């Protein structure tokens, strides 16, 4: 069993050994194969190069600024094969062709070059052959390295860090731009030389670690440097490592105040580890926390070895930071670094001074003022502790009344009279009270003391600087007030102020000043705590262009001018002092015109404009930083300037008035001529004569009309209408005398119409119509074409009264019978003629009616008196009637009827022929149109 097992393991071991051998031979075969391939490649490259050329020297290293000499030697086989020689060789350095003036051809296969290298570093120098015009071959190249020889290391020094290491450093000089090696060498004896090679990335220091440092032994130290252009060696340094120790800084353990002393702090520390023979001295410094200014304890007070120190003359209730360092007290070695800071705080003490105090005054009544007393917190350096309260004492100077107030706030308001007051203020902490700060409040009636002069305020170093000239009297201090101005001469926001010492004539505003805000700055001089007269100035910390432009209004628009107005930009939106306004305006596509106006003006009149033209105008407000435009305003100039329309209309009106007046005067002077052609006299029908008809004709008319009721109770004819009737049928005429009379009547009628003209609206007579005689020649169908009405107004009372006014005779133009309302209107117009007008009536008849259509009533006894009676033959006479030419004034007169006979020429009409009856009353008559023979109208009873 054991043999079998051993055999198994032996076989297994052989197989493993075979596998290992096979693997080893496989790797070996691979390595040999790679070596053969690389050798073949190298030989191929060498054969190629050898076939062309080579350069000597190969890979030269030259110093910066020195000359390089090189030769390119062409291979004979390459020359024969390529049929070239050295004359076709040219050189390149860093792919830049070198000018031919640096070449020199030695023979057909050798070309030399000589040039100065003016740059450091590596560069490729190649030899090239111009085979033909288009083909160039680089036959060989070398790498040139240019640099500097090493410089001698300088300033070799060493520092020993106790029980850690010793570090030596030096100045290696300029960079050589070549691979350079540094060796640090140390020898404590001729046979004990130690050499240390510096790493490639280090050339200026080397550190020897403890315990390879030999204390209390003289060490020789130097540095050697080497490169391809040369070598250098530093001067040797001889030292004892213990003499160049730099100790660690001490560690401050505590900073504590001394009981009951507010200006002293005790500082304690631990010393670092140093050789047992080492004695230290110290530098102790301190500063107030939040400041950068250090103060130092005098070195002579800390030149002995110690572990604590009392720092005096400190400020009460102030945080101090302390730091310390140490060094060997025999002046050998180095100072340690500063220790970490340790902070301590002194105890409280009485405040050094009272709080700065100020006031504002507001007049309430004639005898009262509201005084707002303000003060500032004391600085920590002056407060010497935590301020617990403030005490105010107000004393009236005249009555010596005293009022005391305690408060924890920083202001107090009180109403005081107009008398003079003294205000005292102090602050208290746990250690005590501060001195009093005094402010005098002058009486209201007392004149103010002189102000400062030449006040200026401008930005400087991102702060607002206030500068002034002190007044002639000596002042004790100054108070500067400032506030943000939101509107003109108004500061609704908080008021800021600060106190300035009397020796100052300028001061920076400490806080609460923002860019692009306008501030009103006021300065008060204080004369022994008594305020003088104020002086104010406006200022910006930083200006910018306005936030918005002005709002433009049109004040007046004329033909060739326009008046513009714009509102001043609100102070908050100005963001700077507005220096000027620029007005831009143009019309259509014309060029824009601009006018610059001073900032104190807010209106402008633009002249020389074109009438009836559209303009666009805008206003730009500018500061020192730029301008902002307003919105554009459009306006159109007028067609006419002010007064032009009046200048045209007034002369025209005056001319028209003069022409009218002249026309009136002319008409007045020519009134008779005008009346003759425009308003001629109408012939009076009362003076016309008509033929006398026979009694038989009258009887026939009366029979046809029939008997009628009396026209009026008194028997007068209230209304007589002259009608025209066709008398073509001669049967109505009894004899030749009647026919002759009728012919005579026609002629008179025709003559009367020739002298008449149509007077529309006349109260006497209408335009002429056809007479009775004219109707004889007209056909029957025209007898109803025209209806004329004539009215005779008579009154029996007129006859009795014998008034000078005549009867009124009117003719109507209407072609139809009047309606009832028209009759009443006429009754109203003609019914009142004085005391005799009550019986006035009218009656209407149709023209061109035939005689047998006419109804004849009995004659009225008091109306138109009939001359002759029914028994008289071949005579037809009418009652005498006078018709007046004057129709204007009818009121108050009685139309009179003269008895027949009369001396005047009169027209005699037989009433029976006209169809009137003495008993006919118009009050009970109604005339309605009725178709009868020959289309005539006749009256009928209601």
TIKOL-876266 format. One record per residue (C-alpha): x, y, z; residue in three letters. Coordinates in steps of 0.02 Angstrom, whole numbers, plus 32768, in hexadecimal, padded with zeros to 4 digits. Layout:
XYZALA ...
***
This chain:
800080008000UNK 808B8076802CUNK 80E980517F8BUNK 805280717F21UNK 803381137F7AUNK 80E981467F65UNK 80E581197EACUNK 804B81857E95UNK 809C821A7EE4UNK 813C81FF7E81UNK 80DE81FA7DDEUNK 807B82927E10UNK 811B82EC7E3CUNK 816982C37D94UNK 80CF82FF7D38UNK 80D183A27D97UNK 818A83B67D77UNK 816D83967CBEUNK 80E484187CB8UNK 815484957D0FUNK 81E2846F7C97UNK 816E84807C03UNK 813185277C42UNK 81E285617C5FUNK 8216852B7BB1UNK 817C857F7B67UNK 81A786257BB8UNK 825B86127B85UNK 822A85EF7AD2UNK 81BA86897ACFUNK 824486F67B14UNK 82C086B67A94UNK 824686D37A07UNK 822787867A3EUNK 82E187A67A4CUNK 82FD8767799CUNK 827287D77959UNK 82B6887079B0UNK 8366884E7972UNK 8329883D78C1UNK 82CD88E378CFUNK 8364893B7915UNK 83D488F5788FUNK 8356892A780CUNK 835389DB7850UNK 840F89E07859UNK 841D89A077A8UNK 83A38A25776DUNK 84038AAF77C4UNK 84A78A6F778AUNK 84668A7076DCUNK 84408B2A76E9UNK 84AF8B92775EUNK 84E28BBA7812UNK 850A8C587877UNK 859B8C7678EAUNK 859E8C99797BUNK 850D8C2D79B2UNK 84978C737A39UNK 85058D057A6EUNK 84E98D6D7B0BUNK 85198E217AFBUNK 85138EB87B6BUNK 84958F427B4FUNK 84DC8FC57AD7UNK 856B8F5B7A97UNK 858A8F2379E2UNK 855E8E7A799AUNK 85C58E287910UNK 857D8D8E78BBUNK 85A08D2B781CUNK 85288CC577B2UNK 85828C377756UNK 85228BE676C9UNK 85378B2C76A9UNK 858C8B067603UNK 850A8A8675D4UNK 847F8B0575F4UNK 84DC8B86758AUNK 84F08B0E74FBUNK 84418ACB7506UNK 83E98B72751AUNK 84658BD174ADUNK 84778C5D752DUNK 85098CB37581UNK 852A8D257617UNK 84F58DBF75B5UNK 84428D8275C0UNK 84488D74767EUNK 83E98DF376ECUNK 83D38DF977ABUNK 833C8E0D781DUNK 83348E3878D6UNK 828C8E19792BUNK 823E8E01787EUNK 827B8EAF784AUNK 82F08EBA77B6UNK 83998F0577E1UNK 83D68F8D7768UNK 84598F5176EAUNK 84D88FD17727UNK 84FA8F5D77B9UNK 85208EC87743UNK 85CA8E9576FFUNK 85E48E087682UNK 86868DAA76A2UNK 867A8D2D7613UNK 85F68CD075B4UNK 85C08C6C764EUNK 85E18CE276E1UNK 85818D7E7713UNK 85B08DE377AEUNK 85478E5E7813UNK 857B8EDC7896UNK 84FC8F4178FAUNK 84DF8F8D79A5UNK 84588F407A14UNK 83F08FCA7A67UNK 83708F617AC3UNK 83758EE07B4CUNK 83288E357B4EUNK 83258DA87ACEUNK 831B8DC07A11UNK 83218D4C7979UNK 83A78D7078F6UNK 838B8D167850UNK 83ED8D0077AEUNK 837E8D037713UNK 839B8CE2765AUNK 83398D2E75C9UNK 83238C987558UNK 82BF8CF674D5UNK 824C8D8A74CAUNK 81C08D337527UNK 82188CB37592UNK 827B8CD47631UNK 82CD8C4E769CUNK 83068C5F7750UNK 83A28BF57754UNK 83D68C0B780AUNK 83B08C6978ACUNK 83F98C857959UNK 83B38CC879FDUNK 840B8D647A3DUNK 83FF8D8F7AF6UNK 84238E417B29UNK 84338E787BDEUNK 849E8EC97C62UNK 852A8E887CCEUNK 84FD8E797D89UNK 85188F0E7DF9UNK 856D8F0A7EA1UNK 84EF8EEF7F2EUNK 84E58F867FA1UNK 84A28FB3804DUNK 84B18F088098UNK 845F8F028144UNK 84198E8181BDUNK 83918E7D8243UNK 83828DF982C9UNK 82D78DC58307UNK 82FF8D7683ADUNK 82EC8CBA83AFUNK 82A08CBB8302UNK 83178CEB8274UNK 83938D67822FUNK 83658DBB818BUNK 83E48E14811FUNK 83B58E85808CUNK 84128EE88007UNK 83F88F4F7F6AUNK 84158EE17ED1UNK 841E8F6F7E55UNK 83CE8F747DA8UNK 837D8EDD7D59UNK 83FB8E837CE9UNK 83758E3A7C75UNK 83DC8D9A7C77UNK 83D88D017CE6UNK 843A8D377D82UNK 84668CD37E1EUNK 847D8D177ECFUNK 84DE8CC57F5BUNK 84D38CFA8012UNK 85738CD28071UNK 85948CD6812DUNK 86348CB08189UNK 86548CAF8246UNK 87048C6C822AUNK 87768C4D8193UNK 874D8B968198UNK 86958BAB81B7UNK 86508BF68117UNK 859B8BDC80EFUNK 85548BFF8042UNK 84998C0A801CUNK 84538C0D7F6AUNK 83C18C827F59UNK 83258C457EFFUNK 830B8C817E4EUNK 82828CF97E80UNK 82E68D4F7F09UNK 83778DC87EF3UNK 83758E437F84UNK 83668DE7802BUNK 838A8D468085UNK 83528D00812EUNK 83B48C8E81A2UNK 83448C38821EUNK 83668C1982D6UNK 83CB8BB88319UNK 84468BCC8288UNK 84688C7A82CCUNK 85058C8F8336UNK 84EE8D1483BEUNK 85818D6F840DUNK 85F18D3F8378UNK 86338DAF82EFUNK 85E38D7E8249UNK 86248DAC819BUNK 85998DB9811AUNK 85A08DE18060UNK 853F8DBE7FBDUNK 85808D817F14UNK 85238D927E6EUNK 85498D407DC3UNK 85028D3C7D0FUNK 85438D1F7C5BUNK 858A8DCF7C51UNK 85E98DCF7CF5UNK 85E58DC67DB4UNK 85E58E3A7E4CUNK 85FF8E347F09UNK 85BD8EA47F94UNK 86248EF0801CUNK 862F8E7F80B6UNK 85C58EA68150UNK 860B8E8081FCUNK 858F8E73828DUNK 85578E148327UNK 84A48DDA8312UNK 84798E1083C2UNK 84A48EC48395UNK 84228ECD830DUNK 838F8E87836DUNK 82E38ED6834DUNK 82798EA783E3UNK 81C08E8483DEUNK 81518F15841BUNK 811B8F1884CFUNK 80658EE984F5UNK 7FFD8F6C8553UNK 7F978F1385D6UNK 7F308FA38620UNK 7F0D905F861FUNK 7EBB909986C0UNK 7E8F9141870DUNK 7ED2917487B5UNK 7E4E9193883BUNK 7E179248884FUNK 7E8F928587C8UNK 7E3A92AD8724UNK 7ED792D286BEUNK 7F43923686E0UNK 7F3E9183869AUNK 7FAE90F086CAUNK 7FEE90848639UNK 80308FD3865AUNK 80848F5985DFUNK 80E78EB885CAUNK 81988EB98580UNK 81C88E4784EDUNK 82438DB584F4UNK 82F98DEF84E0UNK 83A48DAA850FUNK 83C28DAD85C9UNK 84458E3685B7UNK 83CD8EA78559UNK 838E8F4985AAUNK 82FE8FA68556UNK 82C490588544UNK 821690918509UNK 81B2910A84A2UNK 8101912884E5UNK 8083918B847DUNK 7FCA91B4848EUNK 7F3F92118435UNK 7E8B92428451UNK 7E1691C48405UNK 7DCD91FA835DUNK 7E639268833AUNK 7F03924382DAUNK 7F7C92B08337UNK 7FF2924F83A8UNK 804492918444UNK 80DF923E8490UNK 8125922D853DUNK 81D3927C8545UNK 825591F4851AUNK 82C0921A85B0UNK 822E91EA8621UNK 8229913A85D7UNK 82E1911385B3UNK 82EF9093863FUNK 82B18FE18642UNK 81FF8FDC868EUNK 81508F95867FUNK 80DD902D86A4UNK 80D190EB8697UNK 805C917886D3UNK 802491ED8647UNK 7FF6929B8688UNK 7FA7933E864BUNK 7F1A92E785F2UNK 7E6E933085D2UNK 7DE192FE8647UNK 7D5D9284860DUNK 7DBA925F856EUNK 7DE191BA8517UNK 7E9991A084F0UNK 7EEE911B8487UNK 7F9E90E484BCUNK 80299087845DUNK 80DC9057848FUNK 817E90158440UNK 822A8FE38483UNK 82E38FD68455UNK 83888FA584A4UNK 83BB90368511UNK 8471903C84D2UNK 8435907A8428UNK 84608FD883CDUNK 83DF8F738374UNK 83378FB28333UNK 82978FFB837BUNK 820A8F7F8386UNK 81658F9D832DUNK 80DD8FFC8388UNK 80708F9583F7UNK 7FB58F8483E2UNK 7F54901A8423UNK 7F01901784CDUNK 7E78909584FCUNK 7E5990E685A4UNK 7DE8917385E3UNK 7E0891FD8660UNK 7D90923386EAUNK 7D1392C586DDUNK 7D3C9378870FUNK 7CE0941E8711UNK 7CB4945E8661UNK 7D3A94D18620UNK 7CC1955685DDUNK 7C0A957D85CDUNK 7BA6954A8532UNK 7BA595C6849FUNK 7B03962884ADUNK 7A979686842FUNK 79E696C7841DUNK 795D96F483A1UNK 78E1978283BFUNK 782B97868387UNK 77C3982183ABUNK 771A97F083F2UNK 76D198978427UNK 770B99478441UNK 7749991984EFUNK 7772986084DEUNK 77F497F78484UNK 7804973B8474UNK 78B8970B8492UNK 78F69661845BUNK 7998963B84B8UNK 7A0495B78462UNK 7AA99566848EUNK 7B1794DB844CUNK 7B57943F849EUNK 7C07944E84E2UNK 7C8F93F08489UNK 7CCF935884E6UNK 7D7293B08504UNK 7D13943E8559UNK 7C8793DE85ADUNK 7D0293728615UNK 7C7492FA8636UNK 7BBC92DA8617UNK 7B54937A8620UNK 7AC2935D8694UNK 7A689405868AUNK 7A7094BA8654UNK 7A4C955086C4UNK 7A0A95F4867BUNK 7A08969786DDUNK 79A8972B8690UNK 79BF97D486E2UNK 7961987386B4UNK 79DF990186BBUNK 796B998B86F4UNK 790B9932877EUNK 798F98AC87A0UNK 79099826879FUNK 7956977A8790UNK 790A96DD8748UNK 79619633874EUNK 793895A086DFUNK 797F94EF86DDUNK 796A94828642UNK 79B793EF85E9UNK 79889430853CUNK 79F2949C84CBUNK 7977952E84BEUNK 78FA958F8524UNK 7873960C84EFUNK 78339698855CUNK 77CE97398545UNK 782A97D38584UNK 7808988C8582UNK 7864990B8517UNK 78E0992F85A3UNK 799698F985A2UNK 79C0984C85E8UNK 7A5B97E98616UNK 7A56972F85F4UNK 7AD196B9864BUNK 7AE496008621UNK 7B4E9574866DUNK 7B5794B7865EUNK 7B67943786E9UNK 7BAE938586F0UNK 7BD4930E877FUNK 7C74936C87A8UNK 7C29941D87B0UNK 7BF094B7874EUNK 7C3E951086BCUNK 7C6595CA86B7UNK 7BD4963B8682UNK 7BBA966C85CDUNK 7B6D971B85C0UNK 7AFF97688539UNK 7AB698188542UNK 7A07983484FAUNK 7A0098F084D1UNK 7964995584ECUNK 78F0995F8458UNK 79029A1C844AUNK 79BE9A1D8451UNK 7A1C9A3583AEUNK 7A8799A38371UNK 7B4499A58373UNK 7BA599A982CDUNK 7BA0990D825DUNK 7C3298B88207UNK 7C6998F5815CUNK 7C8798A680B0UNK 7C2E980480D5UNK 7C50977C8053UNK 7C2096C48045UNK 7C63964B7FC3UNK 7C8D95917FB3UNK 7D3D95547FD5UNK 7D7C94A27FECUNK 7CCA945F7FE6UNK 7C9994D18076UNK 7C4495798082UNK 7CBE95FE80BAUNK 7C80969F810BUNK 7CF69732810BUNK 7CE197E08153UNK 7D3C987B8189UNK 7D34989D8245UNK 7CDF993F827BUNK 7D4399CE82C3UNK 7D1499AF837AUNK 7D63991683CBUNK 7CF1987F83D4UNK 7CF297ED844CUNK 7CB5976983CFUNK 7C43974D8339UNK 7BA496EA831CUNK 7B7E96A8826EUNK 7ACA96778245UNK 7A92961D81A7UNK 79F295CE816AUNK 79B3958380C7UNK 794E96038066UNK 78B495B18019UNK 786796527FD7UNK 78A197047FC1UNK 78D797508068UNK 788896BF80C8UNK 78D99634812DUNK 785095C2816EUNK 78C995358196UNK 793B951C822CUNK 79B995A0825DUNK 7A71956E826FUNK 7AF795D382C6UNK 7BA795CA8307UNK 7C1B96338374UNK 7CC09674832DUNK 7D5196B98391UNK 7D779772838AUNK 7E20975B8336UNK 7DD1970A829FUNK 7D9697678205UNK 7D5A96D081A4UNK 7D11962781CDUNK 7CCD958C8179UNK 7C19955D819BUNK 7C2E94BB81F7UNK 7B94945881CAUNK 7AE394588184UNK 7B19949F80DCUNK 7AE194418040UNK 7B09945F7F87UNK 7A8894B37F15UNK 7A3395057FACUNK 7A2E95C17FC7UNK 7A6195F98074UNK 7A4796A080C8UNK 7AE296C28132UNK 7ADC974781BAUNK 7B6B977B822BUNK 7B5D97D782D1UNK 7BF298258329UNK 7BED981783E7UNK 7C2B98AA844CUNK 7C4A986984FCUNK 7BBE97EB84E4UNK 7B4D98718499UNK 7B12984C83E5UNK 7B3298CE835FUNK 7AD098F082C1UNK 7AC2985B824AUNK 7B0098518197UNK 7ABF97CB811EUNK 7AF99778807EUNK 7AB396F2800AUNK 7B2396627FD3UNK 7B2795B37F87UNK 7B9F95297FB4UNK 7B9094E87F01UNK 7B2995287E70UNK 7AD594D07DE0UNK 7A6194FD7D50UNK 79AC95217D84UNK 793E948B7DA0UNK 78AE94D77D3AUNK 789E95697CC4UNK 783196037CE4UNK 777796077CBBUNK 7759967F7C2AUNK 76BB96E97C15UNK 7683975C7B89UNK 765D98077BD1UNK 762E985C7B2EUNK 763298297A78UNK 763498AF79F2UNK 765698B77939UNK 771298D27940UNK 773498B679F8UNK 770D98437A88UNK 772798597B42UNK 776497BE7B9EUNK 775F979C7C58UNK 77A9970B7CB6UNK 77A396D77D6BUNK 784096CE7DD1UNK 7875961A7DEDUNK 785595E07EA0UNK 78F195E77F0AUNK 78F2952B7F27UNK 78F3950C7E6BUNK 7977958E7E3EUNK 7A0A95267E80UNK 7A7A95BE7E69UNK 7A7696797E4FUNK 7A1A96A57DAEUNK 7A9197177D4FUNK 7A25973E7CB8UNK 7991970C7C4EUNK 79A196E77B95UNK 790796FB7B28UNK 790396927A89UNK 787E96AE7A06UNK 786196847950UNK 77D8967B78CEUNK 77BE95E17860UNK 786295A1781AUNK 78C096437836UNK 795F964B789CUNK 7949965A7956UNK 796E970379A5UNK 79A897197A58UNK 79AA97AA7AD2UNK 7A0697A77B7AUNK 79B197FE7C0DUNK 79F698217CBAUNK 79B597B27D45UNK 795E98437D9CUNK 78DF98527D0EUNK 784B97DE7CF7UNK 77FD982B7C5DUNK 783298627BAFUNK 77E498AF7B15UNK 781498617A6EUNK 780E98DF79E0UNK 782098DB7923UNK 77AE98457910UNK 7748981E7875UNK 768D9835787DUNK 761797A17873UNK 76A79726788EUNK 76B6968F7900UNK 774C96997977UNK 7797961D79F1UNK 77EE96637A8BUNK 784896167B20UNK 78AC965D7BB0UNK 794B960F7BF6UNK 798196337CA8UNK 7A3E96247CBEUNK 7AB6960F7D4FUNK 7B7296007D4CUNK 7B5C95467D29UNK 7AE395527C97UNK 7A3095797C69UNK 798595267C65UNK 78FF95517BE6UNK 784995737C08UNK 77BF95207BA5UNK 779E956D7AFBUNK 771395EE7AE9UNK 76BE960F7A42UNK 766C96B37A12UNK 763197067973UNK 764897C07957UNK 75B2982B7929UNK 75809866787CUNK 756E991978B4UNK 75CB997B7937UNK 757499D879C0UNK 75209A737977UNK 752A9A3B78C2UNK 74749A0378BFUNK 743E9AA57914UNK 74A69B077897UNK 74459AB4780AUNK 73979AAD7856UNK 73929B5B78A3UNK 73B69BB97800UNK 73389B4C77A6UNK 72B49B6C782BUNK 72DA9C26782CUNK 72D19C2B776FUNK 722B9BCE7772UNK 71EB9C4377F9UNK 72209CDC7797UNK 71D09C9576F9UNK 71319C6F775AUNK 712A9D1D77A7UNK 714D9D6C76FEUNK 70C69D0076AFUNK 70499D327737UNK 70739DE97722UNK 70659DD97666UNK 6FBF9D817675UNK 6F829E0476EDUNK 6FB29E8F7678UNK 6F649E3375E2UNK 6ECE9DF0763FUNK 6E509E3F75C7UNK 6EA69DF37531UNK 6EB29D4A7588UNK 6DFD9D5075B8UNK 6DD09D767505UNK 6E269CD974C2UNK 6E1F9C647557UNK 6D819C9575B4UNK 6D169CFE753DUNK 6C6F9D4B756BUNK 6BDF9CD87545UNK 6B499D2974F0UNK 6AB69D387564UNK 6A239CD07529UNK 69B19D487585UNK 69DB9DCC7506UNK 69BB9D5B7471UNK 69189D637410UNK 68B39CD573D6UNK 68269CD77360UNK 67789CE473A1UNK 67149C4B737EUNK 665A9C4D735BUNK 65DE9C2A73E6UNK 65A79B8F738DUNK 66549B4673A2UNK 66529B6F745AUNK 65A79B23746EUNK 65E19A877414UNK 66779A757487UNK 66099A91751DUNK 658F9A0F74E5UNK 6619999274CAUNK 666699AF7573UNK 65C599B175CFUNK 65999A0B766EUNK 661B9A0976F9UNK 661C9A3C77ABUNK 665F9AE777D4UNK 671B9AF177D7UNK 671E9B567874UNK 669F9B9278ECUNK 66D29C4378CFUNK 66CC9C297815UNK 677F9C5377E1UNK 67E59BEF7766UNK 686B9B9C77C9UNK 68C89B4F7737UNK 68BD9B70767DUNK 69159B037601UNK 692D9B38754FUNK 69139AA574DCUNK 69309A907424UNK 68A59A3A73C8UNK 689699FC7317UNK 680F9A5A72BBUNK 68249A097214UNK 676C99EC720BUNK 67249A9371DCUNK 667D9A5E7215UNK 66A29AA472BEUNK 66B39B537276UNK 660D9BA67253UNK 663D9C2671D0UNK 66CB9C777173UNK 66EB9CF771FAUNK 67159C707273UNK 678B9C1F71F4UNK 67E39CC671D9UNK 67F49CE27290UNK 683F9C3572A3UNK 68B99C567216UNK 68EE9CF87269UNK 69079C9A730BUNK 69799C1B72B6UNK 69E69CA4726FUNK 69F79CFA7317UNK 6A219C557369UNK 6AA59C2E72E8UNK 6AF29CDA72FFUNK 6AF29CC473BBUNK 6B4C9C1B73B0UNK 6BD19C63733FUNK 6C029CDE73C7UNK 6BFD9C5B7450UNK 6C8D9BEB7485UNK 6C859B5074F1UNK 6CA09B7F75A6UNK 6CAB9ADE7605UNK 6C6D9AF076B5UNK 6C279BA07694UNK 6B929BD076FAUNK 6B4A9C337668UNK 6B4E9BCA75CDUNK 6B949B2B7584UNK 6BE79B1174DDUNK 6B799B357449UNK 6B049AB17408UNK 6A8F9AA67375UNK 6A039B277379UNK 69519B0B734CUNK 69729B48729EUNK 6A069AD3728BUNK 699E9A3E72AFUNK 69379A5B7214UNK 69C09A1E71A4UNK 69F69987720EUNK 69B098DB71F0UNK 693A9890726BUNK 69B7981172ADUNK 6A24989C72F7UNK 699E98EC735EUNK 69D2988B73FBUNK 6A8D989C73E6UNK 6AA399357454UNK 6A40997174E9UNK 6A5D9A1F752CUNK 6A109A6975C5UNK 69FF9B2075EEUNK 69BD9B627692UNK 696E9C0A76B5UNK 696C9C38776BUNK 68E59CB47795UNK 688E9CE97830UNK 67F49D4E784CUNK 68419D9E78E3UNK 68CA9DE47875UNK 684E9E427816UNK 68049E8878B0UNK 68A99EB07902UNK 68E89F097866UNK 699D9ED7788CUNK 6A209F05780CUNK 6A589E5377ECUNK 6A129DFE7754UNK 69CB9D557737UNK 6A419CBF772BUNK 6A3C9C557691UNK 6AA29BB2768AUNK 6ABB9B2C7608UNK 6AEE9A7A762BUNK 6B639A1175BEUNK 6B14996E75F3UNK 6AC49902756FUNK 6A5898A675EEUNK 69D498E07669UNK 6A1B990E7713UNK 6A02989377A0UNK 69A898BB783EUNK 6A4798D778A4UNK 6A88994D781EUNK 69E799AD7827UNK 69FD99BE78E2UNK 6AB099F678CDUNK 6A779A7A7854UNK 69EE9AAC78CAUNK 6A709AC27952UNK 6ADF9B2878DFUNK 6A589B9A789CUNK 69D79B947922UNK 6A199C1C7995UNK 6A219CC8794DUNK 6A049D3779E1UNK 69569D4A7A24UNK 690A9D2E797CUNK 69529C86794FUNK 68DD9C0F79A4UNK 68719BF5790EUNK 68FA9BCE7892UNK 68DC9B2F782CUNK 69179ADD778CUNK 68C19A7B7702UNK 69119A157674UNK 68D699EF75C2UNK 69199980753AUNK 696599CC749FUNK 692399A473F3UNK 687D99687437UNK 67EA998173C3UNK 676699FC73EEUNK 66E1997C73FEUNK 674E99207480UNK 675799BB74ECUNK 66DB99D7757AUNK 66AC9A8A7596UNK 66699AC3763BUNK 66129B5E7667UNK 66799BFA7676UNK 66B49C297722UNK 666E9CCB7758UNK 670B9D0877B4UNK 678D9CB47749UNK 67AE9CE47696UNK 671D9D52766AUNK 66CC9D2A75C3UNK 66AC9DC27559UNK 660D9DA974FDUNK 658D9D22751EUNK 65419C9374C4UNK 64C89D057468UNK 65519D647412UNK 65759D207365UNK 66179D187302UNK 667B9D597394UNK 66F09CFE7405UNK 67479D5C748CUNK 67AC9D2B7522UNK 67BD9D7A75C6UNK 68509DF075D3UNK 68E69D9E762DUNK 69919DE17651UNK 6A229D697654UNK 6ABB9DAA76ADUNK 6B6C9D957666UNK 6BB29D8A7714UNK 6BA29CDC775FUNK 6C239CE877E6UNK 6BC89D3D7873UNK 6B189CFC7887UNK 6B0C9CF97943UNK 6AA09D7F7991UNK 6A4B9DC078F4UNK 699D9DAA78AFUNK 698C9D8477F7UNK 69149E0577B7UNK 68979DFC772BUNK 686B9E9D76D7UNK 67BE9EBD769BUNK 679C9EBF75E4UNK 67B49F2E7586UNK 686B9F5775A5UNK 68E19FCC7556UNK 69669F42753FUNK 69669EC874B1UNK 69149E2C74F1UNK 68EA9D7F74B4UNK 68319D5D74BAUNK 67FD9CA874D3UNK 674D9C6B74DBUNK 67459BFA7573UNK 66B49B96752EUNK 67269B5F74A2UNK 67A99B287520UNK 672B9ABE757DUNK 672A9B167626UNK 66919B227692UNK 66799BA07719UNK 664F9B1E7795UNK 66E99AAE7778UNK 674F9A877814UNK 67FC9A3D7805UNK 67F299F878B4UNK 6775997A7878UNK 67BF995E77CAUNK 683698D47799UNK 688498CE76EFUNK 68A5981E76B6UNK 68E097EB760BUNK 685297A175A5UNK 6852976974F1UNK 67D497C9748BUNK 67C5980173DBUNK 6868982B7387UNK 68C997E1741DUNK 68A9987B7489UNK 689E988F7546UNK 680D98E0759CUNK 67E699047652UNK 676D989676B0UNK 671D989D7759UNK 6757983477ECUNK 
***
